[in-house]
Amino acid sequence: MDGIEHRPCGGLSGGGVEPVSGIGGSRVLALWCPDWPAIAAAAAVDLSPVSPVAVLSANRVIACSAKARSEGVHRGLRRREAQSRCPQLYVAQGDPDRDARLFEPVAAAVDAVAPGTEVLRSGLVVLSARGVRRYFGSEEVAAERLVDEVSARGVECQVGIADQLSTAVIAARRGVIVPAGTGAKFLAPLPMRELAAEPSLSDPRRGELVDLLHRLGIRTIGAFAALPAVDVASRFGTDAVLAHRAARGEPERPPSARVLPPDLDVEYRCDPILERVDAAAFAGRALAEKLHRALSAAGVACTRLTVSATTANGEQMARTWRCAEPLTPEATADRVRWQLDGWLTGRTDTRPTAGIAVLRLEPVEVVASGALQQGLWGGVGEEEERARRALVRVQGLLGGESVQVGVLSGGRGPSERITLLPLGDERIPARDPAQPWPGRLPEPSPTAVLESPPSVSMTGAHGVPVTVTARGFFDAEPEQLRWGSREWAVTGWAGPWPIDERWWDPADSRTAARAQVLLEKSRALLLIWDEGQWSVEGIYE
């Protein structure tokens, strides 16, 4: 895949398209197609949308049509039980590729009316309500127009509008426009299960949380929202905090202050032109891996991704996918494959007239790596979650500042490059690590940084103390280092590297120097020369 290249990072799309946020006054419109996996399964074999259909995974029903529900079929039933309740039931296996391929014309229809559509999953899209309200004159008219546009495709849908994304999705299931500022009031009487109904917005184990709260007597979203946030965090864990924010009509995560690093976009110029889904998916997989290497190098993870393609005839297609959790390389490759399948094998009136000549992936929203993960060390397993809960309890007893985690920050020295933040806060560094920081300590960085650097002495031949001259050089070659009562031979060294910070401000200026020394038995230290004294700033292991 030597045709893959990085491209300068741009926005979501042109034409003033507004990103979906639900933060700072921008309302969110959600369009939901009920029972989409069942509708897609029926369409794939030319069954009527009103036929009884069930979609299975691991021999259990995961989606069913309205007709099947009227016969007693529901999610969670085993195949045999579902068929016994509805003998004429058509059964299909879950197929995300099929769902995405058949949903693409629906998403395209929405995008034709309201550019800036983002796909949460097949069957559910969201967009900023501000633009469509301004264009159509009111949110009610905009909702009616979108429903009509999708209905023209033979698909039933419902629209919800609210201040926050999760509230808008719940409103869409009821076809409700929630007035501004009343999200919490709208949610309050609803049953707790509504917070676990949408898989693209909640943890897979959200249902277990809802069951637990129900056993504790908390049966409505309003009752859950009334609980103190500190108590929710200390007793139930990370996902409960997100659910609690949603219950209060707040964004599930605060707005990210992370600026998109440059050169994250990746592009593949196809030679030969891609006309088959399997060939396009192979290119998409390589492109996804390339993207995630760039994301990893920048220390960020992607939560919104735009997949775009240009055909040999110059046609341009793009679709944005939004995710609750940071995308993995596999999840990115899946979405690229689904999107390409939808474009290349979709309806005749939306299918491109030529093969794909350029394929591009563009991160639209990123967060610091690990900022949205449940575990402390990048995992989401039970052990990490138990450890996190224990530390949250410590915070409940001793205060939020009692447990802190380190975040890579900008700076020249090792201690400056670590920002300590309370566990649970968004991991925003005090200084931007992407800035150049001239004079920064070269790699590798110390394994351990000492909070209170202990003083040491370093000597050269005949025991002469080694210092740093005004020109930034050793005045003698280091031979011995003494730390307390212990002494080691210096077998190698690098530096010194002068530090001349804020020279224009006499009250805050600093002149010092750092050096790396290698001691006998492969022990390595980072030393700092400051105010006529050597100190150990870091240890290499």
C-alpha positions in Angstrom: 0.0 0.0 0.0 2.7 2.5 -0.9 0.0 4.7 -2.3 -1.0 5.7 1.2 0.0 9.2 2.2 -0.7 11.8 4.9 -2.7 14.8 4.0 -3.2 18.1 5.9 -6.0 17.8 8.5 -9.2 19.6 7.6 -12.7 20.1 9.0 -15.7 17.9 8.7 -16.9 19.3 5.4 -17.2 22.6 3.5 -20.2 24.8 3.2 -20.4 25.8 6.8 -21.6 22.4 8.1 -21.8 22.5 11.9 -20.5 19.7 14.0 -22.8 17.8 16.3 -22.0 18.8 19.8 -25.0 19.4 22.1 -22.7 21.7 24.0 -22.8 25.5 24.4 -26.3 26.0 23.0 -26.1 23.8 19.8 -29.1 21.5 19.8 -28.9 18.0 18.4 -31.3 16.3 16.0 -31.5 12.5 16.0 -33.2 10.4 13.3 -34.0 6.8 14.3 -35.2 4.0 12.0 -36.9 1.5 14.3 -35.8 -2.2 14.1 -33.2 -1.4 11.4 -31.4 -4.8 11.5 -34.8 -6.5 10.9 -35.8 -4.0 8.2 -32.4 -4.5 6.4 -32.7 -8.3 6.7 -36.1 -8.2 5.1 -35.0 -5.8 2.3 -32.0 -8.0 1.5 -34.4 -10.8 0.5 -37.2 -8.6 -0.9 -39.6 -9.2 2.0 -42.3 -6.7 2.8 -41.3 -4.3 5.7 -44.4 -5.5 7.5 -43.3 -9.2 7.5 -42.4 -10.9 10.8 -38.6 -10.9 10.9 -36.1 -11.6 13.6 -32.4 -11.1 13.6 -30.3 -13.5 15.7 -26.8 -13.5 17.2 -25.5 -16.5 19.2 -29.0 -18.1 18.7 -30.8 -15.3 20.5 -33.0 -12.5 19.0 -31.2 -9.2 18.9 -33.8 -7.3 16.8 -37.3 -8.0 15.4 -39.9 -6.3 13.3 -43.1 -4.8 14.6 -45.1 -7.6 13.2 -42.9 -10.2 15.0 -43.4 -8.3 18.2 -47.1 -8.4 17.8 -46.8 -12.2 17.7 -44.9 -12.3 21.0 -41.3 -12.2 19.7 -38.8 -10.0 21.6 -35.1 -9.5 22.1 -33.4 -12.2 24.1 -35.6 -15.1 23.0 -33.9 -18.2 21.8 -34.5 -19.1 18.1 -36.8 -22.1 18.8 -39.0 -20.1 21.2 -39.3 -17.2 18.8 -40.3 -19.6 16.0 -42.8 -21.4 18.2 -44.5 -18.0 19.0 -44.5 -17.0 15.3 -44.4 -20.0 12.9 -44.2 -17.7 9.8 -41.2 -15.9 11.3 -38.3 -15.2 8.9 -35.0 -15.6 10.7 -31.7 -14.0 9.6 -28.3 -13.9 11.2 -26.9 -10.5 12.3 -24.8 -8.9 9.6 -23.4 -5.4 10.2 -22.1 -5.2 6.6 -25.7 -5.8 5.3 -27.1 -3.3 7.8 -24.6 -0.6 6.8 -24.9 -1.2 3.1 -28.7 -0.9 3.1 -28.6 2.1 5.4 -26.3 4.2 3.2 -29.1 5.4 0.9 -31.1 6.5 4.0 -28.1 8.4 5.4 -27.5 9.9 1.9 -31.2 11.1 1.8 -30.8 12.8 5.2 -27.5 14.3 4.2 -29.1 15.7 1.0 -31.6 17.7 3.2 -29.2 18.5 6.1 -25.5 18.2 5.4 -23.3 17.2 8.3 -25.0 14.0 9.1 -23.1 11.7 11.5 -23.8 7.9 11.8 -23.9 6.5 15.3 -24.8 3.1 13.9 -26.8 1.7 11.1 -30.3 3.0 11.7 -29.4 6.0 13.8 -27.9 9.4 12.6 -27.5 12.7 14.4 -26.8 16.2 13.2 -26.8 19.8 14.5 -30.3 21.1 14.7 -29.2 24.8 14.3 -28.6 24.6 10.6 -31.8 22.9 9.6 -33.8 25.1 12.0 -32.4 28.2 10.3 -33.0 26.8 6.8 -36.5 25.5 7.3 -37.7 28.1 9.8 -38.4 25.9 12.7 -37.4 22.6 14.3 -40.8 21.1 13.7 -40.8 21.8 9.9 -37.2 20.4 9.7 -38.3 17.2 11.4 -41.3 16.8 9.1 -39.1 17.3 6.0 -36.6 14.7 7.1 -39.3 12.2 7.9 -40.8 12.8 4.5 -37.4 12.4 2.8 -36.7 9.1 4.5 -40.2 7.8 4.0 -39.8 8.4 0.2 -37.2 5.7 0.5 -39.7 3.3 1.9 -38.3 3.5 5.4 -40.1 4.4 8.6 -38.3 6.8 10.9 -38.8 9.1 13.9 -37.0 12.3 14.8 -36.1 13.7 18.2 -34.5 17.1 19.0 -32.9 18.1 22.4 -30.1 20.0 23.9 -27.8 16.9 24.4 -27.1 14.0 22.1 -28.2 11.2 24.5 -31.5 13.1 25.2 -32.1 13.6 21.5 -31.7 9.9 20.9 -34.2 9.0 23.6 -36.5 11.7 22.3 -36.3 10.2 18.8 -37.7 6.9 20.1 -40.8 8.8 21.0 -40.8 11.3 18.1 -40.5 14.2 20.5 -39.0 17.7 20.2 -37.8 18.6 23.7 -37.9 22.4 24.4 -34.5 24.0 25.1 -33.5 23.7 28.7 -36.0 21.0 29.6 -34.0 17.9 28.9 -33.8 16.8 32.6 -37.6 17.4 33.0 -38.4 15.3 29.9 -36.2 12.4 31.1 -37.3 12.4 34.7 -40.5 10.2 34.4 -39.0 7.8 32.0 -37.9 4.3 33.1 -34.3 3.6 33.8 -34.0 1.1 30.9 -34.1 4.0 28.5 -30.5 4.8 29.5 -29.4 1.3 28.3 -31.6 1.1 25.2 -29.1 2.6 22.7 -25.9 0.4 22.3 -24.0 3.1 20.5 -24.2 5.4 23.5 -23.7 3.1 26.4 -21.4 0.5 27.9 -22.4 -3.1 27.0 -22.9 -3.7 30.7 -25.3 -0.7 31.2 -28.2 -3.1 31.5 -26.6 -4.7 34.6 -26.3 -1.2 36.1 -30.0 -0.6 35.4 -31.0 -3.9 36.9 -29.0 -3.2 40.1 -30.5 0.3 40.4 -34.0 -1.2 39.9 -33.4 -3.6 42.8 -32.3 -0.7 44.9 -35.6 1.0 44.2 -34.4 3.5 41.6 -36.8 3.0 38.8 -37.0 6.3 36.9 -34.3 8.5 35.3 -35.4 11.3 37.6 -34.8 9.3 40.7 -31.3 8.4 39.4 -30.6 12.0 38.5 -31.4 13.1 42.0 -28.6 11.1 43.5 -25.4 13.1 44.4 -22.8 12.7 41.7 -20.1 11.9 44.3 -22.2 9.0 45.6 -22.8 7.6 42.1 -19.1 7.7 41.3 -18.0 6.1 44.6 -20.5 3.3 44.5 -21.1 2.3 40.9 -18.2 3.2 38.7 -17.3 5.0 35.5 -20.3 4.0 33.3 -22.7 5.0 36.1 -21.1 8.5 36.1 -21.8 8.8 32.3 -25.3 7.5 32.7 -25.9 10.0 35.6 -24.7 12.9 33.5 -27.1 11.8 30.7 -29.9 11.4 33.3 -29.4 15.1 34.4 -29.5 16.2 30.7 -25.8 17.0 30.7 -23.2 15.9 28.0 -21.9 12.5 28.9 -18.4 13.8 28.5 -17.2 17.4 28.8 -16.2 19.2 25.6 -12.7 18.3 24.6 -10.1 21.0 24.6 -7.8 18.8 22.5 -6.9 20.6 19.2 -6.5 18.3 16.2 -2.8 17.6 15.7 -1.7 18.4 12.1 -1.1 15.7 9.4 -3.5 13.0 10.8 -5.5 12.5 7.7 -4.4 9.6 5.6 -5.1 9.1 1.9 -4.8 6.2 -0.6 -4.6 6.8 -4.3 -6.0 3.7 -5.9 -4.1 2.0 -8.7 -5.9 0.2 -10.2 -9.3 1.9 -9.5 -11.3 0.1 -6.8 -14.6 -1.3 -8.1 -15.0 -4.4 -5.9 -15.9 -4.3 -2.3 -13.3 -6.9 -1.3 -10.5 -4.9 -2.9 -11.7 -1.7 -1.4 -12.0 -3.2 2.0 -8.4 -4.4 1.8 -7.2 -0.9 1.0 -9.4 0.4 3.8 -7.9 -2.0 6.3 -4.4 -0.8 5.4 -5.5 2.8 5.6 -7.0 2.2 9.0 -3.8 0.8 10.3 -1.9 3.8 8.9 -4.3 6.2 10.6 -3.9 4.6 14.0 -0.2 4.6 13.8 -0.4 8.4 13.2 -3.0 8.7 16.1 -0.7 6.7 18.4 2.3 8.9 17.5 0.3 12.0 18.3 -0.9 10.5 21.7 -4.6 10.8 20.7 -7.6 8.6 20.0 -10.4 9.2 17.5 -14.1 9.4 18.5 -15.4 10.9 15.2 -14.2 9.8 11.8 -15.0 10.9 8.3 -14.6 8.4 5.5 -14.5 10.0 2.1 -13.9 8.8 -1.5 -13.5 10.3 -4.9 -14.3 8.3 -8.0 -12.5 8.2 -11.3 -15.3 10.5 -12.7 -14.7 13.0 -9.9 -17.8 12.2 -7.8 -17.2 12.9 -4.1 -18.8 10.9 -1.3 -18.3 11.3 2.5 -19.8 10.0 5.7 -19.0 10.7 9.3 -19.1 8.1 12.0 -19.4 9.0 15.7 -18.5 6.6 18.5 -19.0 6.6 22.3 -15.6 5.0 22.8 -12.3 5.7 20.9 -12.1 3.7 17.7 -9.7 0.8 17.5 -7.9 -0.1 14.2 -10.4 -3.0 13.8 -13.4 -0.8 14.5 -12.1 1.8 12.0 -11.6 -0.9 9.4 -15.1 -2.2 10.0 -16.7 1.2 9.4 -14.6 1.8 6.3 -15.7 -1.6 4.9 -19.3 -0.9 5.7 -19.2 2.5 4.1 -17.5 1.2 0.9 -20.0 -1.6 0.7 -22.8 0.9 0.9 -21.4 3.1 -1.8 -20.3 0.4 -4.3 -23.3 -1.9 -4.0 -26.1 0.5 -3.0 -29.2 1.6 -4.8 -28.7 2.5 -8.5 -29.6 6.2 -8.0 -26.9 6.6 -5.3 -24.2 4.3 -6.7 -21.2 6.0 -8.2 -20.7 5.8 -11.9 -17.1 4.8 -11.7 -14.7 3.0 -9.3 -13.0 4.7 -6.4 -9.8 6.6 -7.3 -9.0 8.2 -3.9 -9.9 6.9 -0.4 -9.4 9.2 2.6 -9.8 8.9 6.4 -10.1 12.1 8.4 -10.3 12.3 12.2 -12.9 14.9 13.1 -12.7 14.7 16.9 -9.9 13.3 19.0 -9.3 12.9 22.7 -6.1 12.2 24.7 -5.3 8.5 24.5 -7.0 6.7 27.4 -9.2 9.7 28.3 -12.4 7.8 27.8 -11.2 4.4 28.8 -12.6 2.8 31.9 -9.4 1.2 33.2 -6.5 3.1 34.7 -4.0 1.3 32.5 -5.8 1.2 29.2 -7.9 -1.8 29.8 -11.6 -2.3 30.4 -11.4 -5.7 32.2 -12.9 -6.5 35.6 -9.6 -6.2 37.5 -8.9 -2.7 36.1 -12.5 -1.6 36.9 -12.3 -3.0 40.4 -9.0 -1.1 41.0 -10.6 2.1 39.6 -13.6 1.7 41.9 -11.4 1.3 44.9 -9.5 4.5 44.1 -12.8 6.4 43.5 -13.8 5.3 47.0 -10.5 6.7 48.3 -11.5 10.0 46.6 -14.9 9.9 48.3 -13.2 9.6 51.7 -10.2 11.9 51.2 -11.3 14.3 48.4 -11.0 14.3 44.7 -7.3 15.6 44.8 -6.2 12.5 46.8 -5.9 10.3 43.8 -4.1 11.7 40.7 -2.9 10.3 37.4 -0.2 11.6 35.2 -0.8 13.0 31.7 1.9 13.8 29.1 2.3 17.6 29.0 4.6 20.1 27.3 7.9 21.2 28.7 11.6 20.9 28.6 12.4 18.9 31.8 10.9 15.6 32.8 8.9 16.9 35.7 7.4 19.7 33.5 6.2 17.1 31.0 3.9 15.5 33.5 0.5 17.0 34.5 -1.1 15.4 37.6 -4.9 15.5 37.4 -7.5 14.0 39.8 -8.7 10.6 38.7 -11.9 11.0 36.6 -11.1 14.4 35.2 -10.6 14.9 31.5 -6.9 14.4 30.8 -6.1 17.8 29.4 -2.4 18.7 30.0 -1.3 22.0 31.4 0.9 22.7 28.4 0.5 21.4 24.8 3.0 18.5 24.2 2.7 19.1 20.5 4.6 22.4 20.7 8.4 22.3 19.7 9.8 23.2 23.2 13.3 24.1 22.1 15.9 22.8 24.6 13.7 19.9 25.6 15.5 16.9 27.2 16.3 14.4 24.4 14.9 10.9 24.5 14.8 8.6 26.3 13.0 10.1 29.2 13.7 8.9 32.8 11.7 6.0 34.0 11.2 7.7 37.4 11.2 11.4 38.2 12.0 12.4 41.7 9.7 15.0 43.3 12.4 16.4 45.6 15.7 15.9 43.7 18.4 14.8 46.2 21.8 16.5 46.1 24.8 14.6 44.8 28.4 15.5 44.0 30.4 14.6 40.9 34.2 14.7 40.6 36.8 14.4 38.0 40.5 13.5 38.1 42.2 13.9 41.5 38.7 14.5 43.1 38.2 17.9 41.5 34.5 18.9 41.6 32.9 18.9 38.1 30.8 22.0 37.4 29.3 23.6 34.3 30.9 26.6 32.8 29.2 29.8 31.6 29.5 28.4 28.0 27.6 25.3 29.0 30.5 22.7 29.1 31.9 20.5 31.9 35.0 22.1 33.3 36.4 18.5 33.9 35.6 15.1 32.7 33.3 13.2 35.2 34.9 10.2 36.9 33.0 9.6 40.2 29.6 10.3 41.6 28.7 10.3 45.3 25.1 10.0 46.5 24.9 10.1 50.2 27.4 7.5 51.6 27.6 5.6 48.3 30.0 6.2 45.4 30.1 5.0 41.8 32.4 5.3 38.9 31.1 7.3 35.9 31.5 5.1 32.8 29.8 7.4 30.3 27.9 10.6 30.1 25.9 12.9 27.7 25.5 16.6 27.8 25.4 19.0 29.5 22.4 20.7 28.0 22.1 24.3 29.1 18.7 25.6 30.4 18.2 29.3 29.9 14.5 30.0 30.6 12.6 33.3 30.7 15.8 35.3 30.4 13.7 38.4 29.7 12.1 38.2 33.2 14.7 38.7 36.0 12.2 37.7 38.6 11.4 34.4 36.9 14.5 33.5 34.9 16.4 30.3 35.3 19.9 29.2 34.3 20.8 25.6 34.8 22.0 22.5 32.9 21.1 18.8 32.6 23.3 15.8 32.0 22.9 12.1 31.7 25.5 9.9 33.4 26.0 6.1 33.2 27.4 4.5 36.3 28.9 1.1 36.9 26.5 -1.8 36.8 24.5 -0.1 34.0 22.9 2.4 36.4 21.9 5.6 34.7 20.8 9.0 36.2 19.6 12.3 35.0 21.4 15.1 36.8 20.6 18.8 36.9 23.1 21.5 37.7 21.3 24.4 39.4 22.6 27.2 41.7 26.1 25.6 42.0 24.8 22.1 43.0 24.2 18.7 41.2 20.9 16.9 42.0 19.3 13.7 40.7 16.2 14.7 38.7 15.4 11.2 37.3 16.4 7.6 37.2 16.7 5.4 34.1 15.8 1.7 34.4 
